[in-house]
C-alpha cells in the first residue's frame, strides 16, 4: 500500500464533501451552509479531489 496518509486524508475529504453536499441540499440543518446550493457544488469538487487522491495513492510505482 502506497501512501497510507493519502488514503486517510482522502477518506476525511469524502466525509467532509458528503456533509457539505447534504447541507447544501438542506438535508442536514443547523449551519450557515444549510440550503445554500454553492456548498453542494463545493462538496462535489471535494469528492472529485478525494477520488483523484485515492487513485494517485493506489497507483503502482513506475518501473524506472
Secondary structure, DSSP 4 states (H G I P E B T S, - for coil): ---HHHHHHHHHHHHHHHHHHHHHTTSS-SSTTTT-HHHHHHHHHHHHHHHHHHHHHHSPPP--
